[in-house]
Amino acid sequence: MITRLSQLFLRTLREDPADAEVPSHKLLVRAGYIRRAAPGVYSWLPLGLRTMRKIEGVVREEMDAMGGQELLFPALLPKEPYEATNRWDEYGDDLFRLKDRKGADMLLGPTHEEMFTQTVKDLYSSYKDFPVTLYQIQTKYRDEARPRAGILRGREFVMKDSYSFDMSDEGLDASYAKHRETYQRIFGRVGIRYEICKATSGAMGGSASEEFLAYSENGEDTFVVSSEGDYAANVEAVVTVPPAATPIEGQPEAQDYDTPASETIETLVQWANDAGVEIDGRAVEAADTLKCMVLKVDDPRAVDEDGNKVGPQLTAVLIPGNRELDEKRLEASLEPATFELASDEDFKNTDFLVKGYVGPRAMNANGVRVLADPRVVEGSSWITGADAPQKHVVGLVAGRDFTVDAFVEAAEVHEGDPAPEGNGTVQLARGIELGHIFQLGRKYTEAMDVQILDENGKRAVPTMGSYGIGVSRMMAVVAEQRHDEKGLVWPVAIAPYQVHVAVANKDAAALEAGDRIAAELSDAGLEVLFDDRPKVSPGVKFKDAELLGMPFIVILGRAFADGNVELRIRGGETLEVPADEIVAKVRELVAEQLAV
């Protein structure tokens, strides 16, 4: 097929849009692929829609090949299924809620677990119907507080979500493995550089959880890869390797000191070094100190003896002084509980809290739950707050002078930290989430009372897996990873067109030859974008061709007088090819890329 640029609904821009911060947002708008309709909401223009459909095609082919069956649910959904799983409330402000003319509550679907589960419940009743994998490619809606980065984080986006239903945990393992392999094929075909990272399940629930994170300096996710082995994890799921416990016996008694103006770790370390305090014969470092962070934790599961919710409770979190609190890691550790840092008012109203000098002893004495970083092992000795103004304690030993109720992952991860499972050390990278796969288990099937007759004629509850891919986000990820200073660089698999033909010579013979070459490329089964604009300068045609980013650009310029055309491999080399060989050459290069 041939699309003539003179007829294509397209206007390219020379300047970046004012609200764009990342390359994909800038280039997709400038190249006329998308157009902003509202904050976090974008229109898909012809080139963008073609690319989107190509990505959908790759996803659909691979999902069908693994045995998935496609269906399509509405985006406008009833409230009741989401009440059954408590997500009508759990989603909070992220959910688009609305009422119909009769006053019934409805929502715009952010995700469709409930709908898939309800449909299986309604239509299947015997173990003979299982296993089954269902999927859809659907527009989702989430009311992002700060939509940004174009289609990377919008309020309306296209997603492929699939769900497996099995009658056994072993069946779920097999379905999960099939999806994992399918995702690797999908991202491999599209040419994305990514890592499969251990992840937390968050509000989705479930057990096994992995994210497919694409490398990007502009990514919102931080992940780690190990220097040895194949360990990779989202930073929220990184497991701290604790040091060995230390014998308590024989350690000196803890001693309180006056430490004026030492509310920060930096000033506390300075005081210790000025005072001649040493740890194992060396100067004190920030890692020898212990921060005692005071939070208010609201756990929806916590009730009093009468069954009433107890509400937010003061909670202490202990982390080494050389690390900051990573709120995302703590949030993942506490899920489904939520937290906020204690306010000045909380300190004012709680007599045992002394700002800048809080320590775990007062927490233990006043019945406050104490959570700690895994490095706070039994026998470890710390410098921390003495719970009195201008005072710290040196040599406070875990397990002797204070106790820990539970361990949590709350401290930031540092480059060079030990990797779990003996895989060397961790290295930090930034990434964008492409996909997420979960073993949900029976969370939703139990909540929605899905009862299936097993092979013994007894009622059983099927187990589920959930598998998502951000289809529209994948387009932005490719743009992030594959661009240069001139514009986009699409891979053949998802480029709107495989070859861009431009006539840079105003000679009538060149114009006629451009028509002929475009037709021959099309007859050879290639998708052709033909820049036939008669009154546009060669320089503008070149800039547009590079901005639009088709994999191969055929230019009829000065060399055409000698029977040759210029073949620019976008992002690569430029070749001079005889005009009568250009079709065969482009077909060969396209086939090579598609075979990768």
Disulfide bonds with the S-S distance in Angstrom:
none
